[in-house]
Amino acid sequence: MRDSGVIYTAGGAAKTTAPESGMIRQVLAYNPHLMLVRHIFEKGWKGARHSHPHHQMVYVVRGHIRFQAEGKSWEMRDGDSIVVDGGIEHEACAIEPSEVLDIFTPYRQEYA
């Protein structure tokens, strides 16, 4: 639903895709400045190293992931979070089944 710059989606109506093997992506809410995305990772999922111009905040709802950026590695579990500035190469993998919330600013047009 769109109303004066606000886009709202109830959980069941959120756009859900499977862009990679072992990953489910659900776009929960966004406007041109901000986006909330839920990712579900199967154990063993490994994302490709990449960068994008968007600033990103990662919050682990449940599970265990390894997040790497700028030559450093973080083991992240339930309740852990990290912020990555736009343009920084990073990657992640799921050590066990995991659920992650990602916040992007500005929003990622290719996800909407």
Secondary structure as GFF3:
##gff-version 3
##sequence-region A 1 112
A	DSSP	beta_strand	2	3	.	.	.	ID=ss1
A	DSSP	beta_strand	6	8	.	.	.	ID=ss2
A	DSSP	three_ten_helix	11	13	.	.	.	ID=ss3
A	DSSP	beta_strand	15	20	.	.	.	ID=ss4
A	DSSP	beta_strand	23	31	.	.	.	ID=ss5
A	DSSP	beta_strand	34	41	.	.	.	ID=ss6
A	DSSP	beta_strand	55	69	.	.	.	ID=ss7
A	DSSP	beta_strand	72	77	.	.	.	ID=ss8
A	DSSP	beta_strand	81	84	.	.	.	ID=ss9
A	DSSP	beta_strand	90	105	.	.	.	ID=ss10
###
